[in-house]
Amino acid sequence: MFRRVAIIGGGAAGAALLSELLERATAQPLHLDWYTGGGTTGRGVAYSTASERHLLNVRAASMGLFASRPNGFLEYAQQGDRSIAGTDFLSRRLYGDYLEAEIARALARAQSRGHDVRVLPFAVDSLVPEHDGVNVFHGDTTSRVEAAVLALGALPPQPLAGVSDAALASGNYITLPWRFLANVQPDPQPREVAIIGLGLTAVDVMLELAAQWPNAHFTAVSRHGLLPEVHLAQATAPSDDGGELHESMRDMPDIRRWLHLLREATAQSDDWRTVIDSLRPHTSALWATLPLNERARFLRHARWAWERSRHRMPQQVHDSITALEHSGRMRRMRGRVRQVECGNDNRLHLDLVHAEDVTTIAADLVIQTVGLDTDVRRTPDPLVRQLVTNGHIRPDPLGLGCEAGPGGQLRHDDQVWSRLFAMGSLLRGTLWESTAMPEIRQQARHLADKLLAD
């Protein structure tokens, strides 16, 4: 049993692990150091928004913080409104309130049980893992713990390769859309806004800016020019719960074969979404069967389709973004951004490549929303960079976080650390599905079991 544990990361993943550890009955008190990096504990980037337009893309009944109580968030929401149903998609702001309430409850329980919990609003500068403990450094302070867990969330996004220094220096190329939205004020000034990417974040950005800037127009660019798919009104699953499809895919770990099996299964289903949803409990196990070359093939050719189908919009969000498009305020374009330059007119000019054609568009503001950045090899994050440089962690060869064992133990050389773990987005290379709350809370549960085991 590890009694002294450092949790590094102040978002929902860190909150889930802290709460799981404090939920357990232990023979001896725990000493937990939670390094939150500042900001509001638990909310992280995604749940810090104050806008009611930003909705969760998972139903309320599936967003509980604890694997043992998946309805926890629904019960919390219904305290304020009994009409809320488990199938509803509620606001991220409300979910942030729920996380804060659960953290407060966990800390009060810790005090009553004699646990020593320090919530430290600092970022960790460096870690030195050893076989009998982990040294944690922040500022001029050093502490030693028996185990440490990286619950960092997504790494800071990097500008696309073709973005010029002048474009970045202009301040009109935005790589942190949530931070940008937090400071947006209503403004009637006409603007042309380019959005790079067409995932869920892009949709949230456009809907918020469209409301705040009523005379803004948006051009959204992505490789295929397609919006995320839409959730069904009710959650359903195939009668066999996807077991037969899962077994067929497991027996033949080949992307081309998998796509063939998925097409067959969706053709026989009343709705393709039930097929995709039935694979959710099996996704990590299926990913583990894929050899490296097949994983790379998936990322090149099928990732965009999987992400679009797997991470879907609530119907009301779909209706809003469709209305924005039909009004003429938003258009979608297919293409890959080759470069972004700052023109003599002080506007940003984007060169888009589609097939053999090159199109240039101009915008007053460009917002990059291309998904999670998990490549630890090129991140500016000081802690992750130190761990990679010193050989304490081994990057995933496809840029999907860190190499790790199935229990989250991080790899170095050809071994795994027994006292250094990760959870969340850093485990995408190991688990693939590793960012949504249903997966995060399972990781927190299993990791708490491991940390507190005799």
N, C-alpha and C positions, 0 to 999 in steps of 0.2 A: 504494500500500500504506500502510495506517495502522499505524504501529509502536506508538504510544502510545494505548491504548484503555481507557476506564473501563466496567466492567460494574456496573450498579446493580441489586442484588437478590440475596439470598443463597439462593434456593431452587433447585429442579431446573433451571429455565430458565437461570439464571445459570451453574450448574454445567455444563450441556450446552454452552453457548457457550465458557466457559473451556476445557473439555476439548477441544473441536473446534479452537480456536485453537492449543493447545499440542500437538495431535496432528500438525499440519502441519510440513513442513520449510520453513523460511524462510531467505532469503539473509542477513537481519540479525536480531539478537535483538529480541524484543518487550518492551514495557514495559506490563504490564497491572495496573490497579488494580481490585480486586474489592471493592466496598462491600457487605458482607453484612448490615449492620443489626443485628449481634449474633446470638445464638443459634447453633445448630449449622449449619455451612455445608452447603448442599446439600439438607438435609431439608425446609426450608420448613415450612409449616403441615401439609400433608397427610401427610408422612412422618416427623413427629416423634413420633407416637404410639408408645407402648410396648406397646399391647394387641395380643395375637395375634388378637383378634376382628375387628380392622379389616383387611379384605382389599382388595387391588387389584381394580379392576373391569375390568382388561385382563389377558389371559393372559400368563404368564411369558415365553413365546417372543417377545412383541412389546414388551417393556419395556426393551430395551437402551438405553443412553445415546447410542450412536452410530448414525447412519443406516447406516454401513458395517458395523456389527456388531449387528444387531437382537437376536441371541441372547445378547448379553453378560450380561444379568441372569440368564438361565437357566443359563448356564455357571457364573456365580458361585454361584447357589443349589445347583447340583448338586455343587459342591465339598464341601458339608456334608451332602448327602443325594442319593445317586445315584438314588433312586426318584422324584424330582421329574420331572414331565413338562412339556413345553412348553405343554400345554393347561391346566395348573393355575393357580389364582388364589392367589397367595401373599400373605403379610402385608405391610402397608405398613412395618412396622418393619424387616423384612428388606430391603426395597427401600431404605430409608434407609441401612442398613448398606452396601449396594452402592454407593450414591452417594458415601458418605464414602470408601470404598475407591478408587473411580475418581478422586475429587478428589486423594487422597493420591498416587496413581500419576501423575496429571497434573503435580502440583507437583514431584515427584521428577524427572520427565522435563524439566520446565522448568529446573530447576537444572543438570542435566547438559548441557543445550543452551545455557546462558548467558542464558536469558530472565530478565527482572526481573519477578517477580510479587509484588504486595503484596496480601495478604488483610486488608482493613480492616474491623474489626467496628463500623462506624459507619453511620448513615443519612445520606444526602446531603440537605442542607437545601435547596439550590437549584442550578439549572443555567442557564447563559447560553450558548446555542448561537450561533455565528457562522459565517460562510461559510468560515473557514480554521481552525476549531477549536471546542472547547467548554470553557468555564470551569466547574469543579466546586467547590462550596462546602460544607464541613461544619465546624461550629463556627467557630473562628478561622482555619481552614486553607483556602487556595485553591490549586487546581492546574489546569493547562491540559493538555488531551489533544487528540489529533487527531480522535478520534471517541468517542461515548458511546452506550451501549445500555441502554435501560430494560427490565429483566427482573424486574418488580416482583411478578408474580403477581396474585392477586385483591386488590382494594382493601379497606380495612376496611369491613365491612358496617355499614350504617346502620339504626337502628330503623325499623320500619314507621311510616307517617305518623300512624296513630291511636293510637300509644303515648304515654300521658301522661307528664309529667315526674315525677309521683309514682311511677308504675310503674317508671321507669328508676332513680329514686333509691332504691327499695326494695332494689335489688341482686338481685331475683328475676326480672328480665327479662334474658336472656342473649343477646347478639348475636354472641359469639365462642365457638361451641360447642367447638372443638378446644382452645382455651385452658382452658375450663371443665373438659373431660374430663380434662385433664392433672393436675388437682388433686383429682379426686373420690376419696373414700375410702369403703370399705365401711361401710354404715349400715343397720340393720334398721328404722329409723323408717318408718312409712307415709307416703307422699307421693302427691299428685296432680300429675302433670307434663303440661303442654301443650306440644306440638311444633307449630310453625307451619312447614308445608312437609312434603312426603312424598317427597323425593328420596333420593339415596344417603347424603347426610350425615345426614338424619333417621333413616334405618335404622341407621346406625352409632351414632348417639347413643342410640337406644332400646335397642339390644342391649347396649351397654356399661353403661348405667345400670341395665338390668334385672338384669344380673349383679352389679353392685356394690350395688344397692338392692333386695333380694329382695321387699320389700313395697310397692314403688312401682307405681303404675298410670299408664298413658299414654293421652292423647287426642291423636291426630295429625290436624291440620286442613290441608286443601288445597282448592284450587278444585274439583277433581274427585274427591278422596278416593281416588286410586289409587296403589298402590305402583309402583316401577320394574318394568319387565319383567325376565325372567330369561334369562341366557345359555343357549345350547345346550351340551350336553356337549362337542361338538367344533366347531371353527371350520370353516365351509363357505361357499361362494359359488356363485351361479348359474353355469351352464355358460358363458354368454357374458360373465361377469364384470361384468354390469351395463352393458355398452357400449351396447346398444340403448336401454335406459331412459335412460341419461345423455344420449344424443344427442337423444332426444325431448324431454327436459326442457330441454336447452340451447336447442333451437329455439323453445321457447315459454315464456319466463320469466314465468309467471303462476301464482300459488299455487293457485288453484282447479284449473287444468289439471294442475298437478303432483300434487295430491292424487288426482285421477282416474287419472293414470298409475300412481301408487303402488298404488292399490287394484287396478287391472288386473294389475300385475306380481305382487302378493302372492297374488292369486287363482290365478295360474298357477304359483306356486312351491310346493314341498313345505313350506316354512316361511318366514314373513314376514321373519324375522331375516336370512336370507341376502340378501334384497333390500336391506334397510337397510344391511347391512355392505358390499354391493357398491358403494354410493354413496360410501363413505368417501374413496377417493382423488379423487373428483370434487367433493366438497361445496364446497370453497372456490371452485372455478371456477364452479360453478352459482350460488353466492351472489353472485358478481361480476356475473352477468348480470341479477340482479333490480334493477329500479328502486327508488327509495326507498319509494314508496307500497306496493309489493309486499312489501318487507322489513317494513314496519310492519304489513301485514296478516298476515304470517307470525307476527310476535311476538304479535299480539293473539289469533289464532285457532288457530294450529298449533304454536306453540313447545312448549307443554306436552306434546303428543303426541310430537313429535320427541324431546324430551329424555328422556321416559319410555322410548321405544323404542330410542334410540341409546345411552343410558348405562344399562346393565343390571346386575343383580345376579348374582353367582355363585350357583349352585344351593344351596350350603350356607348362604349368607346368607339366601336366600329361605326355606329350610326353617326357619331359626331365627326369623325375624320372623313367619312364619306360625304357628309353634308359640306364640310370645308372644301373638299375636292369639287363637288358639284357646283358650288358657288363660284368657282373660278379662282379661288384664293390659294389653292394648292394644286400643283401638278407633279406628276412622277416621271422620272426619266431613267432609262437603262444606261448603264455605263460604269466604267472604272475611272476613278480620279487619277489622272496621270500627273498633274501638277496644279499647284495653286500659287499664283503670283499676285503681288500688289501692283495695280496699274497706276498710270499717271493721273487717273481720275480719283485716286484714293479708294477705289473699290477693289474687291478681290475677284480675280479672274480664274475660273476653273476650267481646265482642259479635260474633257470626258471622252474616253475611248470606248466605242461599242462596235464590235466586229472590226471592220477596217476604217470606220468613220471616226473623225475627231470633231467634237462640238465644244465650243467655248461659251460659257455663260458667265455673267457678272452678277455680283451680289454685294450688298452693303455689309452683310454679316454671314459668316459660315460657321455652322455648328456640326462638330464631328460626333456621330452617335453610332459607331461601328461595332458595339458590343464590348464584352469584357476583355480587358488586357490581362493575360495570365503568363506572359513570357518573362520569366525571372532572369533570363540572360541579358535583357536590354532595359530593365526597369531602372528608373532613377530612385526608387525607394531605398533609403540608406541601409535599413536593416537587411532587406533581401539581398541587396548588392553585396553587403559584407559577408553574408552567409555563402553566397555563390563564390565570391572571390577567394575566400578562405577554404573552400572545399568542404564546408560543413553540410551543404545540401547539394543534391545532384539535379540539374534541370531536366525536365521532360524533353526528349529530343524533338518533339513537335511543338514546343512552346506552350504546352498546357500545364503550367505550374511546375511542381517538383515531383520527382520520383519518390514513391512511398510504398510501404507495405500495405496490405489490405486493412490493417487496423489504424492507418494514419501515421505510422512511424516513418519518419523521413529517412531517406537513403543517403549514404555517403560512401564513395568508392563502391565496393561490392557488398556492403553491409547496411543494416538499418540501425539507427540509434534506438536504444531502449528507453530513452528519456526525453526525446524531442519529437513532437507530433505536429500535425497540421490538420485542419478541417476547413471545409468550404471550398472556395474557388481554386486554391492552390492544389487541390486533389483532382482536378479535371482530367489530368493525364492518367490517373489511376482508376477513377470512378466514372468519368464523363459527366453524368448527372450529379452535380455537387454544389448547386447554388440556391435552389429553392428551399423554402422552409421545411417541407416534408422530408427532404433528404438531410438538411442540416440538423434537425432534431433527432433523427436516427443516429447520425454521427455523434452528436453530443451524448446520447444515451450509451452507445457502445464505448465511447472514449471514457466516460465517467466510470463504467464498469471496469475498464482496464486500469485506470488510475487508482481506483480504490480496491482492486483485488488484493487478496492476501498473497 
